């Protein structure tokens, strides 16, 4: 599955399926019962725009299922 990323250096959008999940603390709930994944995603290859390896908290990613 491709995820949608934004290069933090160049502010350019790209997709990649070459990533790993790290610092996975599982599903957490807020006081309203909303559930989110508390984890980070690390690219396994350099960013196509700046050449760096980026790490993102999953909350920073755009849902790939939205239009």
Predicted model as a PDB file, atoms N, CA, C, CB and O in Angstrom, pLDDT in the B-factor column:
MODEL        1                                                                  
ATOM      1  N   UNK A   1       0.839  -1.169   0.000  1.00 86.00           N  
ATOM      2  CA  UNK A   1       0.000   0.000   0.000  1.00 86.00           C  
ATOM      3  C   UNK A   1       0.890   1.240   0.000  1.00 86.00           C  
ATOM      4  CB  UNK A   1      -0.958  -0.007   1.213  1.00 86.00           C  
ATOM      5  O   UNK A   1       1.843   1.335   0.773  1.00 86.00           O  
ATOM      6  N   UNK A   2       0.566   2.181  -0.874  1.00 90.00           N  
ATOM      7  CA  UNK A   2       1.254   3.459  -0.894  1.00 90.00           C  
ATOM      8  C   UNK A   2       0.685   4.369   0.178  1.00 90.00           C  
ATOM      9  CB  UNK A   2       1.144   4.115  -2.274  1.00 90.00           C  
ATOM     10  O   UNK A   2      -0.530   4.444   0.362  1.00 90.00           O  
ATOM     11  N   UNK A   3       1.570   5.061   0.884  1.00 92.00           N  
ATOM     12  CA  UNK A   3       1.152   6.138   1.773  1.00 92.00           C  
ATOM     13  C   UNK A   3       1.554   7.454   1.124  1.00 92.00           C  
ATOM     14  CB  UNK A   3       1.787   5.987   3.201  1.00 92.00           C  
ATOM     15  O   UNK A   3       2.453   7.498   0.284  1.00 92.00           O  
ATOM     16  N   UNK A   4       0.883   8.516   1.519  1.00 92.00           N  
ATOM     17  CA  UNK A   4       1.147   9.841   0.976  1.00 92.00           C  
ATOM     18  C   UNK A   4       2.013  10.606   1.988  1.00 92.00           C  
ATOM     19  CB  UNK A   4      -0.194  10.609   0.672  1.00 92.00           C  
ATOM     20  O   UNK A   4       1.661  10.713   3.162  1.00 92.00           O  
ATOM     21  N   UNK A   5       3.136  11.129   1.522  1.00 95.00           N  
ATOM     22  CA  UNK A   5       4.081  11.852   2.358  1.00 95.00           C  
ATOM     23  C   UNK A   5       4.287  13.254   1.811  1.00 95.00           C  
ATOM     24  CB  UNK A   5       5.420  11.103   2.442  1.00 95.00           C  
ATOM     25  O   UNK A   5       4.036  13.510   0.633  1.00 95.00           O  
ATOM     26  N   UNK A   6       4.745  14.164   2.668  1.00 95.00           N  
ATOM     27  CA  UNK A   6       5.153  15.497   2.248  1.00 95.00           C  
ATOM     28  C   UNK A   6       6.591  15.682   2.708  1.00 95.00           C  
ATOM     29  CB  UNK A   6       4.206  16.616   2.835  1.00 95.00           C  
ATOM     30  O   UNK A   6       6.895  15.565   3.895  1.00 95.00           O  
ATOM     31  N   UNK A   7       7.470  15.972   1.759  1.00 96.00           N  
ATOM     32  CA  UNK A   7       8.877  16.221   2.090  1.00 96.00           C  
ATOM     33  C   UNK A   7       8.954  17.462   2.981  1.00 96.00           C  
ATOM     34  CB  UNK A   7       9.743  16.407   0.789  1.00 96.00           C  
ATOM     35  O   UNK A   7       8.512  18.541   2.587  1.00 96.00           O  
ATOM     36  N   UNK A   8       9.507  17.307   4.164  1.00 93.00           N  
ATOM     37  CA  UNK A   8       9.562  18.411   5.118  1.00 93.00           C  
ATOM     38  C   UNK A   8      10.570  19.488   4.702  1.00 93.00           C  
ATOM     39  CB  UNK A   8       9.915  17.882   6.498  1.00 93.00           C  
ATOM     40  O   UNK A   8      10.490  20.624   5.170  1.00 93.00           O  
ATOM     41  N   UNK A   9      11.488  19.147   3.853  1.00 96.00           N  
ATOM     42  CA  UNK A   9      12.490  20.113   3.392  1.00 96.00           C  
ATOM     43  C   UNK A   9      11.994  20.894   2.170  1.00 96.00           C  
ATOM     44  CB  UNK A   9      13.805  19.393   3.057  1.00 96.00           C  
ATOM     45  O   UNK A   9      12.170  22.111   2.100  1.00 96.00           O  
ATOM     46  N   UNK A  10      11.380  20.203   1.214  1.00 96.00           N  
ATOM     47  CA  UNK A  10      10.986  20.822  -0.057  1.00 96.00           C  
ATOM     48  C   UNK A  10       9.475  21.082  -0.159  1.00 96.00           C  
ATOM     49  CB  UNK A  10      11.424  19.936  -1.210  1.00 96.00           C  
ATOM     50  O   UNK A  10       9.018  21.709  -1.115  1.00 96.00           O  
ATOM     51  N   UNK A  11       8.698  20.599   0.827  1.00 96.00           N  
ATOM     52  CA  UNK A  11       7.248  20.755   0.850  1.00 96.00           C  
ATOM     53  C   UNK A  11       6.596  20.193  -0.415  1.00 96.00           C  
ATOM     54  CB  UNK A  11       6.885  22.226   1.012  1.00 96.00           C  
ATOM     55  O   UNK A  11       5.662  20.781  -0.960  1.00 96.00           O  
ATOM     56  N   UNK A  12       7.101  19.049  -0.871  1.00 96.00           N  
ATOM     57  CA  UNK A  12       6.580  18.381  -2.065  1.00 96.00           C  
ATOM     58  C   UNK A  12       5.940  17.055  -1.660  1.00 96.00           C  
ATOM     59  CB  UNK A  12       7.710  18.150  -3.116  1.00 96.00           C  
ATOM     60  O   UNK A  12       6.451  16.349  -0.791  1.00 96.00           O  
ATOM     61  N   UNK A  13       4.824  16.728  -2.295  1.00 94.00           N  
ATOM     62  CA  UNK A  13       4.081  15.502  -1.992  1.00 94.00           C  
ATOM     63  C   UNK A  13       4.628  14.350  -2.825  1.00 94.00           C  
ATOM     64  CB  UNK A  13       2.565  15.693  -2.259  1.00 94.00           C  
ATOM     65  O   UNK A  13       4.985  14.527  -3.989  1.00 94.00           O  
ATOM     66  N   UNK A  14       4.690  13.168  -2.214  1.00 95.00           N  
ATOM     67  CA  UNK A  14       5.064  11.950  -2.929  1.00 95.00           C  
ATOM     68  C   UNK A  14       4.405  10.751  -2.265  1.00 95.00           C  
ATOM     69  CB  UNK A  14       6.604  11.777  -2.964  1.00 95.00           C  
ATOM     70  O   UNK A  14       3.979  10.819  -1.112  1.00 95.00           O  
ATOM     71  N   UNK A  15       4.328   9.671  -2.996  1.00 94.00           N  
ATOM     72  CA  UNK A  15       3.786   8.412  -2.480  1.00 94.00           C  
ATOM     73  C   UNK A  15       4.906   7.386  -2.394  1.00 94.00           C  
ATOM     74  CB  UNK A  15       2.628   7.888  -3.380  1.00 94.00           C  
ATOM     75  O   UNK A  15       5.855   7.412  -3.178  1.00 94.00           O  
ATOM     76  N   UNK A  16       4.781   6.487  -1.432  1.00 95.00           N  
ATOM     77  CA  UNK A  16       5.747   5.401  -1.308  1.00 95.00           C  
ATOM     78  C   UNK A  16       5.115   4.238  -0.562  1.00 95.00           C  
ATOM     79  CB  UNK A  16       7.025   5.879  -0.588  1.00 95.00           C  
ATOM     80  O   UNK A  16       4.306   4.425   0.347  1.00 95.00           O  
ATOM     81  N   UNK A  17       5.499   3.047  -0.961  1.00 95.00           N  
ATOM     82  CA  UNK A  17       5.106   1.840  -0.227  1.00 95.00           C  
ATOM     83  C   UNK A  17       6.317   1.246   0.480  1.00 95.00           C  
ATOM     84  CB  UNK A  17       4.471   0.796  -1.180  1.00 95.00           C  
ATOM     85  O   UNK A  17       6.222   0.190   1.105  1.00 95.00           O  
ATOM     86  N   UNK A  18       7.454   1.928   0.380  1.00 97.00           N  
ATOM     87  CA  UNK A  18       8.708   1.443   0.945  1.00 97.00           C  
ATOM     88  C   UNK A  18       8.965   2.136   2.287  1.00 97.00           C  
ATOM     89  CB  UNK A  18       9.890   1.689  -0.040  1.00 97.00           C  
ATOM     90  O   UNK A  18       9.757   3.074   2.376  1.00 97.00           O  
ATOM     91  N   UNK A  19       8.270   1.649   3.336  1.00 97.00           N  
ATOM     92  CA  UNK A  19       8.361   2.246   4.663  1.00 97.00           C  
ATOM     93  C   UNK A  19       8.236   1.158   5.719  1.00 97.00           C  
ATOM     94  CB  UNK A  19       7.272   3.326   4.861  1.00 97.00           C  
ATOM     95  O   UNK A  19       7.790   0.047   5.432  1.00 97.00           O  
ATOM     96  N   UNK A  20       8.628   1.485   6.926  1.00 97.00           N  
ATOM     97  CA  UNK A  20       8.464   0.604   8.086  1.00 97.00           C  
ATOM     98  C   UNK A  20       7.740   1.362   9.186  1.00 97.00           C  
ATOM     99  CB  UNK A  20       9.840   0.078   8.594  1.00 97.00           C  
ATOM    100  O   UNK A  20       7.831   2.587   9.269  1.00 97.00           O  
ATOM    101  N   UNK A  21       7.029   0.640  10.020  1.00 96.00           N  
ATOM    102  CA  UNK A  21       6.382   1.188  11.202  1.00 96.00           C  
ATOM    103  C   UNK A  21       7.356   1.039  12.369  1.00 96.00           C  
ATOM    104  CB  UNK A  21       5.014   0.468  11.497  1.00 96.00           C  
ATOM    105  O   UNK A  21       7.871  -0.052  12.614  1.00 96.00           O  
ATOM    106  N   UNK A  22       7.609   2.135  13.090  1.00 97.00           N  
ATOM    107  CA  UNK A  22       8.516   2.089  14.245  1.00 97.00           C  
ATOM    108  C   UNK A  22       7.844   2.748  15.448  1.00 97.00           C  
ATOM    109  CB  UNK A  22       9.869   2.795  13.920  1.00 97.00           C  
ATOM    110  O   UNK A  22       6.811   3.404  15.311  1.00 97.00           O  
ATOM    111  N   UNK A  23       8.427   2.573  16.604  1.00 97.00           N  
ATOM    112  CA  UNK A  23       7.903   3.161  17.844  1.00 97.00           C  
ATOM    113  C   UNK A  23       6.397   2.940  17.961  1.00 97.00           C  
ATOM    114  CB  UNK A  23       8.219   4.667  17.902  1.00 97.00           C  
ATOM    115  O   UNK A  23       5.648   3.850  18.315  1.00 97.00           O  
ATOM    116  N   UNK A  24       5.974   1.729  17.660  1.00 96.00           N  
ATOM    117  CA  UNK A  24       4.546   1.401  17.654  1.00 96.00           C  
ATOM    118  C   UNK A  24       4.070   1.148  19.083  1.00 96.00           C  
ATOM    119  CB  UNK A  24       4.267   0.162  16.758  1.00 96.00           C  
ATOM    120  O   UNK A  24       4.405   0.134  19.697  1.00 96.00           O  
ATOM    121  N   UNK A  25       3.286   2.087  19.594  1.00 96.00           N  
ATOM    122  CA  UNK A  25       2.711   1.955  20.934  1.00 96.00           C  
ATOM    123  C   UNK A  25       1.267   1.477  20.899  1.00 96.00           C  
ATOM    124  CB  UNK A  25       2.788   3.277  21.665  1.00 96.00           C  
ATOM    125  O   UNK A  25       0.582   1.454  21.921  1.00 96.00           O  
ATOM    126  N   UNK A  26       0.815   1.096  19.707  1.00 96.00           N  
ATOM    127  CA  UNK A  26      -0.526   0.554  19.568  1.00 96.00           C  
ATOM    128  C   UNK A  26      -1.592   1.631  19.456  1.00 96.00           C  
ATOM    129  CB  UNK A  26      -0.835  -0.335  20.729  1.00 96.00           C  
ATOM    130  O   UNK A  26      -1.304   2.801  19.204  1.00 96.00           O  
ATOM    131  N   UNK A  27      -2.813   1.203  19.648  1.00 95.00           N  
ATOM    132  CA  UNK A  27      -3.972   2.081  19.545  1.00 95.00           C  
ATOM    133  C   UNK A  27      -4.186   2.777  20.882  1.00 95.00           C  
ATOM    134  CB  UNK A  27      -5.240   1.288  19.123  1.00 95.00           C  
ATOM    135  O   UNK A  27      -4.195   2.143  21.937  1.00 95.00           O  
ATOM    136  N   UNK A  28      -4.361   4.107  20.816  1.00 95.00           N  
ATOM    137  CA  UNK A  28      -4.665   4.864  22.030  1.00 95.00           C  
ATOM    138  C   UNK A  28      -6.019   5.547  21.843  1.00 95.00           C  
ATOM    139  CB  UNK A  28      -3.540   5.917  22.344  1.00 95.00           C  
ATOM    140  O   UNK A  28      -6.434   5.831  20.720  1.00 95.00           O  
ATOM    141  N   UNK A  29      -6.692   5.803  22.949  1.00 95.00           N  
ATOM    142  CA  UNK A  29      -7.992   6.481  22.930  1.00 95.00           C  
ATOM    143  C   UNK A  29      -7.896   7.790  23.688  1.00 95.00           C  
ATOM    144  CB  UNK A  29      -9.097   5.586  23.540  1.00 95.00           C  
ATOM    145  O   UNK A  29      -7.222   7.875  24.714  1.00 95.00           O  
ATOM    146  N   UNK A  30      -8.581   8.825  23.172  1.00 93.00           N  
ATOM    147  CA  UNK A  30      -8.642  10.081  23.905  1.00 93.00           C  
ATOM    148  C   UNK A  30      -9.848  10.053  24.840  1.00 93.00           C  
ATOM    149  CB  UNK A  30      -8.721  11.291  22.933  1.00 93.00           C  
ATOM    150  O   UNK A  30     -10.553   9.047  24.929  1.00 93.00           O  
ATOM    151  N   UNK A  31     -10.075  11.153  25.526  1.00 95.00           N  
ATOM    152  CA  UNK A  31     -11.161  11.184  26.519  1.00 95.00           C  
ATOM    153  C   UNK A  31     -12.550  11.079  25.902  1.00 95.00           C  
ATOM    154  CB  UNK A  31     -11.076  12.453  27.327  1.00 95.00           C  
ATOM    155  O   UNK A  31     -13.531  10.852  26.610  1.00 95.00           O  
ATOM    156  N   UNK A  32     -12.637  11.247  24.568  1.00 96.00           N  
ATOM    157  CA  UNK A  32     -13.916  11.140  23.867  1.00 96.00           C  
ATOM    158  C   UNK A  32     -14.117   9.768  23.228  1.00 96.00           C  
ATOM    159  CB  UNK A  32     -14.013  12.215  22.804  1.00 96.00           C  
ATOM    160  O   UNK A  32     -15.147   9.515  22.603  1.00 96.00           O  
ATOM    161  N   UNK A  33     -13.135   8.886  23.387  1.00 95.00           N  
ATOM    162  CA  UNK A  33     -13.231   7.547  22.821  1.00 95.00           C  
ATOM    163  C   UNK A  33     -12.700   7.430  21.396  1.00 95.00           C  
ATOM    164  CB  UNK A  33     -14.647   7.106  22.848  1.00 95.00           C  
ATOM    165  O   UNK A  33     -12.773   6.358  20.794  1.00 95.00           O  
ATOM    166  N   UNK A  34     -12.164   8.527  20.850  1.00 93.00           N  
ATOM    167  CA  UNK A  34     -11.570   8.476  19.509  1.00 93.00           C  
ATOM    168  C   UNK A  34     -10.266   7.692  19.559  1.00 93.00           C  
ATOM    169  CB  UNK A  34     -11.325   9.907  18.952  1.00 93.00           C  
ATOM    170  O   UNK A  34      -9.423   7.929  20.425  1.00 93.00           O  
ATOM    171  N   UNK A  35     -10.105   6.766  18.634  1.00 93.00           N  
ATOM    172  CA  UNK A  35      -8.925   5.905  18.623  1.00 93.00           C  
ATOM    173  C   UNK A  35      -7.964   6.325  17.519  1.00 93.00           C  
ATOM    174  CB  UNK A  35      -9.331   4.436  18.442  1.00 93.00           C  
ATOM    175  O   UNK A  35      -8.375   6.650  16.405  1.00 93.00           O  
ATOM    176  N   UNK A  36      -6.671   6.311  17.852  1.00 91.00           N  
ATOM    177  CA  UNK A  36      -5.617   6.606  16.879  1.00 91.00           C  
ATOM    178  C   UNK A  36      -4.439   5.673  17.122  1.00 91.00           C  
ATOM    179  CB  UNK A  36      -5.169   8.095  16.970  1.00 91.00           C  
ATOM    180  O   UNK A  36      -4.258   5.133  18.214  1.00 91.00           O  
ATOM    181  N   UNK A  37      -3.655   5.503  16.082  1.00 92.00           N  
ATOM    182  CA  UNK A  37      -2.441   4.693  16.187  1.00 92.00           C  
ATOM    183  C   UNK A  37      -1.305   5.593  16.654  1.00 92.00           C  
ATOM    184  CB  UNK A  37      -2.090   4.008  14.822  1.00 92.00           C  
ATOM    185  O   UNK A  37      -1.030   6.619  16.032  1.00 92.00           O  
ATOM    186  N   UNK A  38      -0.652   5.222  17.729  1.00 95.00           N  
ATOM    187  CA  UNK A  38       0.494   5.966  18.248  1.00 95.00           C  
ATOM    188  C   UNK A  38       1.760   5.275  17.766  1.00 95.00           C  
ATOM    189  CB  UNK A  38       0.461   6.057  19.812  1.00 95.00           C  
ATOM    190  O   UNK A  38       2.290   4.386  18.432  1.00 95.00           O  
ATOM    191  N   UNK A  39       2.237   5.696  16.600  1.00 96.00           N  
ATOM    192  CA  UNK A  39       3.413   5.072  15.989  1.00 96.00           C  
ATOM    193  C   UNK A  39       4.049   6.063  15.016  1.00 96.00           C  
ATOM    194  CB  UNK A  39       3.030   3.743  15.257  1.00 96.00           C  
ATOM    195  O   UNK A  39       3.493   7.121  14.726  1.00 96.00           O  
ATOM    196  N   UNK A  40       5.214   5.696  14.528  1.00 97.00           N  
ATOM    197  CA  UNK A  40       5.907   6.489  13.511  1.00 97.00           C  
ATOM    198  C   UNK A  40       6.164   5.632  12.286  1.00 97.00           C  
ATOM    199  CB  UNK A  40       7.236   7.059  14.059  1.00 97.00           C  
ATOM    200  O   UNK A  40       6.240   4.405  12.363  1.00 97.00           O  
ATOM    201  N   UNK A  41       6.295   6.312  11.148  1.00 97.00           N  
ATOM    202  CA  UNK A  41       6.608   5.664   9.889  1.00 97.00           C  
ATOM    203  C   UNK A  41       7.953   6.203   9.415  1.00 97.00           C  
ATOM    204  CB  UNK A  41       5.484   5.906   8.823  1.00 97.00           C  
ATOM    205  O   UNK A  41       8.157   7.416   9.384  1.00 97.00           O  
ATOM    206  N   UNK A  42       8.869   5.315   9.046  1.00 98.00           N  
ATOM    207  CA  UNK A  42      10.172   5.721   8.525  1.00 98.00           C  
ATOM    208  C   UNK A  42      10.299   5.219   7.089  1.00 98.00           C  
ATOM    209  CB  UNK A  42      11.336   5.171   9.417  1.00 98.00           C  
ATOM    210  O   UNK A  42       9.976   4.071   6.786  1.00 98.00           O  
ATOM    211  N   UNK A  43      10.770   6.090   6.225  1.00 97.00           N  
ATOM    212  CA  UNK A  43      11.021   5.679   4.843  1.00 97.00           C  
ATOM    213  C   UNK A  43      12.225   4.746   4.798  1.00 97.00           C  
ATOM    214  CB  UNK A  43      11.254   6.914   3.930  1.00 97.00           C  
ATOM    215  O   UNK A  43      13.198   4.945   5.525  1.00 97.00           O  
ATOM    216  N   UNK A  44      12.159   3.739   3.954  1.00 97.00           N  
ATOM    217  CA  UNK A  44      13.264   2.792   3.802  1.00 97.00           C  
ATOM    218  C   UNK A  44      14.152   3.154   2.617  1.00 97.00           C  
ATOM    219  CB  UNK A  44      12.726   1.374   3.634  1.00 97.00           C  
ATOM    220  O   UNK A  44      15.107   2.441   2.310  1.00 97.00           O  
ATOM    221  N   UNK A  45      13.834   4.265   1.953  1.00 97.00           N  
ATOM    222  CA  UNK A  45      14.646   4.767   0.850  1.00 97.00           C  
ATOM    223  C   UNK A  45      14.637   6.284   0.924  1.00 97.00           C  
ATOM    224  CB  UNK A  45      14.116   4.261  -0.536  1.00 97.00           C  
ATOM    225  O   UNK A  45      13.730   6.863   1.523  1.00 97.00           O  
ATOM    226  N   UNK A  46      15.615   6.936   0.334  1.00 97.00           N  
ATOM    227  CA  UNK A  46      15.673   8.394   0.404  1.00 97.00           C  
ATOM    228  C   UNK A  46      14.461   9.051  -0.253  1.00 97.00           C  
ATOM    229  CB  UNK A  46      16.946   8.895  -0.254  1.00 97.00           C  
ATOM    230  O   UNK A  46      13.895   8.532  -1.216  1.00 97.00           O  
ATOM    231  N   UNK A  47      14.085  10.188   0.284  1.00 97.00           N  
ATOM    232  CA  UNK A  47      13.011  11.005  -0.272  1.00 97.00           C  
ATOM    233  C   UNK A  47      13.364  11.373  -1.711  1.00 97.00           C  
ATOM    234  CB  UNK A  47      12.777  12.285   0.588  1.00 97.00           C  
ATOM    235  O   UNK A  47      14.503  11.751  -1.982  1.00 97.00           O  
ATOM    236  N   UNK A  48      12.407  11.269  -2.643  1.00 97.00           N  
ATOM    237  CA  UNK A  48      12.699  11.589  -4.038  1.00 97.00           C  
ATOM    238  C   UNK A  48      12.949  13.081  -4.285  1.00 97.00           C  
ATOM    239  CB  UNK A  48      11.561  11.125  -4.904  1.00 97.00           C  
ATOM    240  O   UNK A  48      13.437  13.456  -5.351  1.00 97.00           O  
ATOM    241  N   UNK A  49      12.621  13.924  -3.319  1.00 97.00           N  
ATOM    242  CA  UNK A  49      12.772  15.365  -3.510  1.00 97.00           C  
ATOM    243  C   UNK A  49      14.037  15.931  -2.877  1.00 97.00           C  
ATOM    244  CB  UNK A  49      11.579  16.075  -2.948  1.00 97.00           C  
ATOM    245  O   UNK A  49      14.631  16.861  -3.422  1.00 97.00           O  
ATOM    246  N   UNK A  50      14.461  15.387  -1.734  1.00 97.00           N  
ATOM    247  CA  UNK A  50      15.638  15.958  -1.051  1.00 97.00           C  
ATOM    248  C   UNK A  50      16.728  14.936  -0.747  1.00 97.00           C  
ATOM    249  CB  UNK A  50      15.209  16.610   0.236  1.00 97.00           C  
ATOM    250  O   UNK A  50      17.846  15.310  -0.390  1.00 97.00           O  
ATOM    251  N   UNK A  51      16.414  13.651  -0.883  1.00 97.00           N  
ATOM    252  CA  UNK A  51      17.418  12.610  -0.649  1.00 97.00           C  
ATOM    253  C   UNK A  51      17.584  12.194   0.800  1.00 97.00           C  
ATOM    254  CB  UNK A  51      18.720  13.067  -1.157  1.00 97.00           C  
ATOM    255  O   UNK A  51      18.428  11.347   1.094  1.00 97.00           O  
ATOM    256  N   UNK A  52      16.813  12.758   1.710  1.00 97.00           N  
ATOM    257  CA  UNK A  52      16.907  12.398   3.125  1.00 97.00           C  
ATOM    258  C   UNK A  52      15.956  11.251   3.454  1.00 97.00           C  
ATOM    259  CB  UNK A  52      16.599  13.615   4.012  1.00 97.00           C  
ATOM    260  O   UNK A  52      15.018  10.970   2.708  1.00 97.00           O  
ATOM    261  N   UNK A  53      16.212  10.596   4.577  1.00 97.00           N  
ATOM    262  CA  UNK A  53      15.298   9.594   5.115  1.00 97.00           C  
ATOM    263  C   UNK A  53      14.426  10.303   6.145  1.00 97.00           C  
ATOM    264  CB  UNK A  53      16.075   8.367   5.751  1.00 97.00           C  
ATOM    265  O   UNK A  53      14.924  10.758   7.175  1.00 97.00           O  
ATOM    266  N   UNK A  54      13.143  10.395   5.876  1.00 97.00           N  
ATOM    267  CA  UNK A  54      12.213  11.094   6.769  1.00 97.00           C  
ATOM    268  C   UNK A  54      11.535  10.117   7.717  1.00 97.00           C  
ATOM    269  CB  UNK A  54      11.157  11.859   5.959  1.00 97.00           C  
ATOM    270  O   UNK A  54      11.350   8.941   7.407  1.00 97.00           O  
ATOM    271  N   UNK A  55      11.170  10.644   8.885  1.00 97.00           N  
ATOM    272  CA  UNK A  55      10.358   9.921   9.863  1.00 97.00           C  
ATOM    273  C   UNK A  55       9.143  10.789  10.147  1.00 97.00           C  
ATOM    274  CB  UNK A  55      11.169   9.599  11.189  1.00 97.00           C  
ATOM    275  O   UNK A  55       9.264  11.992  10.378  1.00 97.00           O  
ATOM    276  N   UNK A  56       7.966  10.162  10.125  1.00 97.00           N  
ATOM    277  CA  UNK A  56       6.703  10.866  10.348  1.00 97.00           C  
ATOM    278  C   UNK A  56       5.915  10.177  11.449  1.00 97.00           C  
ATOM    279  CB  UNK A  56       5.871  10.931   9.049  1.00 97.00           C  
ATOM    280  O   UNK A  56       5.908   8.949  11.535  1.00 97.00           O  
ATOM    281  N   UNK A  57       5.256  10.956  12.287  1.00 95.00           N  
ATOM    282  CA  UNK A  57       4.264  10.366  13.182  1.00 95.00           C  
ATOM    283  C   UNK A  57       3.055  10.061  12.306  1.00 95.00           C  
ATOM    284  CB  UNK A  57       3.895  11.332  14.403  1.00 95.00           C  
ATOM    285  O   UNK A  57       2.756  10.833  11.395  1.00 95.00           O  
ATOM    286  N   UNK A  58       2.359   8.973  12.552  1.00 93.00           N  
ATOM    287  CA  UNK A  58       1.237   8.599  11.686  1.00 93.00           C  
ATOM    288  C   UNK A  58       0.165   9.690  11.619  1.00 93.00           C  
ATOM    289  CB  UNK A  58       0.615   7.301  12.178  1.00 93.00           C  
ATOM    290  O   UNK A  58      -0.563   9.773  10.630  1.00 93.00           O  
ATOM    291  N   UNK A  59       0.060  10.512  12.638  1.00 90.00           N  
ATOM    292  CA  UNK A  59      -0.925  11.604  12.626  1.00 90.00           C  
ATOM    293  C   UNK A  59      -0.579  12.675  11.589  1.00 90.00           C  
ATOM    294  CB  UNK A  59      -1.021  12.243  14.014  1.00 90.00           C  
ATOM    295  O   UNK A  59      -1.436  13.486  11.238  1.00 90.00           O  
ATOM    296  N   UNK A  60       0.653  12.691  11.098  1.00 91.00           N  
ATOM    297  CA  UNK A  60       1.084  13.678  10.092  1.00 91.00           C  
ATOM    298  C   UNK A  60       0.775  13.239   8.663  1.00 91.00           C  
ATOM    299  CB  UNK A  60       2.576  13.937  10.225  1.00 91.00           C  
ATOM    300  O   UNK A  60       0.914  14.029   7.728  1.00 91.00           O  
ATOM    301  N   UNK A  61       0.361  12.002   8.489  1.00 90.00           N  
ATOM    302  CA  UNK A  61       0.143  11.470   7.151  1.00 90.00           C  
ATOM    303  C   UNK A  61      -1.282  11.723   6.668  1.00 90.00           C  
ATOM    304  CB  UNK A  61       0.443   9.981   7.126  1.00 90.00           C  
ATOM    305  O   UNK A  61      -2.229  11.750   7.454  1.00 90.00           O  
ATOM    306  N   UNK A  62      -1.408  11.907   5.360  1.00 82.00           N  
ATOM    307  CA  UNK A  62      -2.710  12.050   4.724  1.00 82.00           C  
ATOM    308  C   UNK A  62      -3.282  10.667   4.459  1.00 82.00           C  
ATOM    309  CB  UNK A  62      -2.605  12.869   3.410  1.00 82.00           C  
ATOM    310  O   UNK A  62      -2.557   9.766   4.037  1.00 82.00           O  
ATOM    311  N   UNK A  63      -4.549  10.492   4.695  1.00 73.00           N  
ATOM    312  CA  UNK A  63      -5.187   9.203   4.470  1.00 73.00           C  
ATOM    313  C   UNK A  63      -5.147   8.872   2.975  1.00 73.00           C  
ATOM    314  CB  UNK A  63      -6.651   9.211   4.997  1.00 73.00           C  
ATOM    315  O   UNK A  63      -5.645   9.651   2.162  1.00 73.00           O  
ATOM    316  N   UNK A  64      -4.562   7.729   2.601  1.00 67.00           N  
ATOM    317  CA  UNK A  64      -4.489   7.370   1.169  1.00 67.00           C  
ATOM    318  C   UNK A  64      -5.839   6.961   0.590  1.00 67.00           C  
ATOM    319  CB  UNK A  64      -3.497   6.236   0.968  1.00 67.00           C  
ATOM    320  O   UNK A  64      -5.946   6.770  -0.622  1.00 67.00           O  
ATOM    321  N   UNK A  65      -6.863   6.822   1.412  1.00 68.00           N  
ATOM    322  CA  UNK A  65      -8.180   6.398   0.930  1.00 68.00           C  
ATOM    323  C   UNK A  65      -9.105   7.576   0.664  1.00 68.00           C  
ATOM    324  CB  UNK A  65      -8.824   5.465   1.932  1.00 68.00           C  
ATOM    325  O   UNK A  65     -10.210   7.394   0.154  1.00 68.00           O  
ATOM    326  N   UNK A  66      -8.657   8.794   1.009  1.00 62.00           N  
ATOM    327  CA  UNK A  66      -9.449   9.992   0.712  1.00 62.00           C  
ATOM    328  C   UNK A  66      -9.150  10.472  -0.695  1.00 62.00           C  
ATOM    329  CB  UNK A  66      -9.160  11.115   1.735  1.00 62.00           C  
ATOM    330  O   UNK A  66      -8.049  10.261  -1.204  1.00 62.00           O  
ATOM    331  N   UNK A  67     -10.118  11.114  -1.327  1.00 52.00           N  
ATOM    332  CA  UNK A  67      -9.967  11.577  -2.702  1.00 52.00           C  
ATOM    333  C   UNK A  67      -9.108  12.760  -2.869  1.00 52.00           C  
ATOM    334  CB  UNK A  67     -11.248  11.872  -3.265  1.00 52.00           C  
ATOM    335  O   UNK A  67      -8.916  13.230  -3.991  1.00 52.00           O  
TER     336      UNK A  67                                                      
ENDMDL                                                                          
END                                                                             
